[in-house]
Amino acid sequence: MDLSGLRRHTPRSLAGRREAAVLAPVIERGGDAHLLFTKRAAHLGEHPGQMSFPGGGREPIDRTLTDTALREADEEVGMRANDVDVIGRLDDTRTSSKYSVRPFVGVASDREYVPDESEVAEVAVLPVDALTDPDNYESERRVGHPEYGDHRVHYFHVDGYTVWGVTGRMVVQLLERTTDWRAPEEPDRVIGADAELPI
């Protein structure tokens, strides 16, 4: 991965939404780049069981959204601020739960990260080579969504995990900015907005 092209300026969040931030931790393991994900606990009210990057809503104690991402990574998986070198960010994105999420990208230490069971069911460290393998990727265009209209949903299937939704969009942007991988121009299928989702 070439992380030099990541955005470094900080524009305003999307208007009318609660601010949130996530950290996309890049870990070098065995000479290869990996990304750390969390699997959200099944009892959570928003996006239960989904794969995500560590993160959450901005709190009054957070001076910046970078602080939000680092605090949440510490709370969720024990990734301390001195474990991470934040080197850039991706585009703000909106979620169905009315958040404006700012994704930060950081290089993190390769050590064991322990999930906080109140929020996180598992920690998954997935190789970038597998995420960019065409056999592990698919997408669909969902048409007629009442809020988003026609939109594309990306799926990465690696090591028994499926990364999709907002996190899938973030992974697409991260991989397209830091590797030679590009999402195919056309989705694999077109379906209705009310079709069943993985979780």
C-alpha positions as CSV (number, residue, x, y, z in Angstrom):
1,M,0.0,0.0,0.0
2,D,1.2,3.5,-0.8
3,L,-0.3,5.8,1.8
4,S,1.3,9.0,0.5
5,G,-1.8,10.1,-1.5
6,L,-4.2,10.3,1.4
7,R,-6.0,13.5,2.0
8,R,-4.6,15.6,4.9
9,H,-6.9,18.6,5.1
10,T,-10.1,18.7,7.2
11,P,-13.2,20.1,5.6
12,R,-16.6,20.4,7.4
13,S,-18.7,17.4,8.1
14,L,-21.9,16.8,6.2
15,A,-24.5,19.2,7.4
16,G,-27.4,18.2,9.7
17,R,-25.8,15.0,11.0
18,R,-24.1,14.0,14.2
19,E,-20.4,13.9,13.8
20,A,-18.5,10.6,14.1
21,A,-15.1,9.3,13.2
22,V,-13.4,6.0,12.6
23,L,-9.9,4.8,12.4
24,A,-8.8,2.5,9.6
25,P,-5.7,0.9,11.1
26,V,-3.0,-0.4,8.7
27,I,-0.9,-3.1,10.2
28,E,2.2,-4.6,8.7
29,R,2.3,-8.3,9.4
30,G,4.8,-10.7,7.8
31,G,5.9,-8.0,5.4
32,D,2.4,-7.5,4.1
33,A,-0.2,-4.8,4.7
34,H,-3.4,-5.7,6.7
35,L,-6.4,-3.7,7.8
36,L,-7.9,-4.1,11.3
37,F,-11.7,-4.4,11.5
38,T,-14.1,-5.0,14.3
39,K,-17.2,-7.1,14.3
40,R,-19.9,-5.2,16.1
41,A,-21.6,-6.9,19.1
42,A,-24.9,-8.5,18.2
43,H,-26.8,-6.6,21.0
44,L,-26.0,-3.1,19.7
45,G,-28.9,-1.0,18.5
46,E,-27.2,0.3,15.3
47,H,-25.6,-2.0,12.7
48,P,-25.3,-5.1,15.0
49,G,-23.0,-7.8,13.8
50,Q,-21.6,-5.8,11.0
51,M,-17.9,-5.4,10.2
52,S,-16.6,-1.9,10.8
53,F,-13.5,0.1,11.7
54,P,-13.1,1.2,15.3
55,G,-15.0,4.4,15.9
56,G,-18.1,6.2,17.0
57,G,-19.8,9.5,17.8
58,R,-17.9,12.6,18.8
59,E,-18.2,13.4,22.5
60,P,-17.7,16.8,24.2
61,I,-14.3,15.7,25.5
62,D,-13.0,15.3,21.9
63,R,-11.2,18.4,20.8
64,T,-11.1,17.1,17.2
65,L,-12.5,14.3,15.2
66,T,-9.0,12.7,15.2
67,D,-9.4,12.6,19.0
68,T,-12.7,10.9,18.5
69,A,-11.3,8.2,16.3
70,L,-8.3,7.5,18.6
71,R,-10.5,7.5,21.8
72,E,-12.9,5.1,20.2
73,A,-10.1,2.8,19.0
74,D,-8.7,2.7,22.5
75,E,-12.1,2.0,24.1
76,E,-13.1,-0.7,21.6
77,V,-9.9,-2.7,21.1
78,G,-7.3,-1.2,23.4
79,M,-5.4,0.6,20.6
80,R,-3.7,3.4,22.4
81,A,-2.9,6.7,20.7
82,N,0.8,5.9,20.9
83,D,0.1,2.6,18.9
84,V,-1.0,4.7,15.9
85,D,0.6,7.2,13.5
86,V,-2.4,8.9,11.9
87,I,-1.3,9.8,8.3
88,G,-4.4,10.9,6.5
89,R,-8.1,10.7,6.0
90,L,-10.8,9.7,3.5
91,D,-13.9,11.5,2.5
92,D,-16.7,12.1,5.0
93,T,-19.6,9.8,4.5
94,R,-23.1,9.6,5.7
95,T,-24.8,6.6,7.4
96,S,-28.4,5.4,7.6
97,S,-28.2,6.2,11.3
98,K,-27.9,9.9,10.6
99,Y,-24.1,10.3,11.2
100,S,-21.5,12.1,9.2
101,V,-18.4,9.9,9.6
102,R,-14.9,11.0,9.0
103,P,-12.5,8.1,8.3
104,F,-8.9,8.5,9.4
105,V,-6.1,6.1,8.3
106,G,-3.2,5.3,10.6
107,V,-0.3,2.9,10.7
108,A,-0.7,0.8,13.9
109,S,1.5,-1.5,15.8
110,D,1.3,-5.2,15.1
111,R,0.2,-6.6,18.5
112,E,-2.8,-8.3,20.0
113,Y,-5.9,-6.0,20.3
114,V,-8.5,-7.2,22.7
115,P,-12.2,-6.3,22.0
116,D,-14.4,-4.6,24.6
117,E,-17.2,-7.1,24.7
118,S,-19.8,-4.4,25.4
119,E,-19.3,-3.1,21.8
120,V,-17.1,-5.5,19.9
121,A,-17.6,-9.2,19.3
122,E,-14.3,-9.8,17.4
123,V,-11.2,-8.2,16.1
124,A,-10.3,-9.2,12.5
125,V,-7.0,-8.3,10.8
126,L,-7.5,-9.0,7.1
127,P,-4.7,-8.9,4.5
128,V,-4.9,-6.2,1.8
129,D,-3.9,-8.8,-0.8
130,A,-7.1,-10.7,0.0
131,L,-9.2,-7.6,0.0
132,T,-7.9,-6.7,-3.5
133,D,-8.4,-10.3,-4.9
134,P,-11.2,-10.0,-7.5
135,D,-12.5,-13.4,-6.4
136,N,-13.3,-11.9,-2.9
137,Y,-15.2,-8.9,-4.2
138,E,-18.7,-8.3,-5.6
139,S,-21.1,-5.4,-5.7
140,E,-24.7,-4.6,-6.5
141,R,-26.7,-1.6,-7.4
142,R,-29.8,-1.1,-5.3
143,V,-32.5,1.0,-6.9
144,G,-35.2,3.1,-5.4
145,H,-33.9,3.7,-1.9
146,P,-36.2,6.3,-0.2
147,E,-33.2,8.3,1.2
148,Y,-30.2,7.4,-1.0
149,G,-31.9,6.7,-4.3
150,D,-30.0,4.3,-6.6
151,H,-26.7,3.4,-4.9
152,R,-24.0,0.8,-5.0
153,V,-23.2,-1.6,-2.2
154,H,-19.7,-3.2,-2.1
155,Y,-18.9,-6.6,-0.5
156,F,-15.5,-8.0,0.4
157,H,-15.5,-11.6,1.5
158,V,-12.3,-12.5,3.3
159,D,-11.5,-15.2,5.9
160,G,-15.2,-15.9,6.6
161,Y,-16.0,-12.2,7.2
162,T,-18.0,-9.9,4.9
163,V,-17.2,-6.2,4.9
164,W,-20.0,-4.1,3.3
165,G,-22.1,-1.0,3.8
166,V,-20.4,2.2,4.8
167,T,-17.3,0.4,5.8
168,G,-17.2,-1.3,2.4
169,R,-17.4,2.1,0.7
170,M,-14.5,3.3,2.9
171,V,-12.5,0.2,1.9
172,V,-13.1,0.9,-1.8
173,Q,-11.9,4.5,-1.4
174,L,-8.8,3.4,0.7
175,L,-7.8,0.7,-1.7
176,E,-8.3,2.9,-4.8
177,R,-6.1,5.6,-3.3
178,T,-3.3,3.3,-2.0
179,T,-3.1,0.3,-4.3
180,D,-3.6,-0.6,-8.0
181,W,-7.0,-2.1,-7.3
182,R,-10.1,-0.5,-8.8
183,A,-13.7,-1.4,-8.3
184,P,-15.2,-2.6,-11.6
185,E,-17.2,0.1,-13.4
186,E,-20.3,-2.0,-13.4
187,P,-21.9,-3.9,-10.5
188,D,-22.5,-7.6,-10.6
189,R,-26.3,-7.2,-10.3
190,V,-29.1,-4.7,-10.0
191,I,-31.7,-5.3,-7.3
192,G,-34.5,-3.4,-5.4
193,A,-33.7,-1.3,-2.4
194,D,-35.8,-3.6,-0.1
195,A,-33.9,-6.8,-1.0
196,E,-32.4,-8.7,1.9
197,L,-29.0,-7.5,3.2
198,P,-26.3,-9.8,4.7
199,I,-27.0,-8.7,8.3
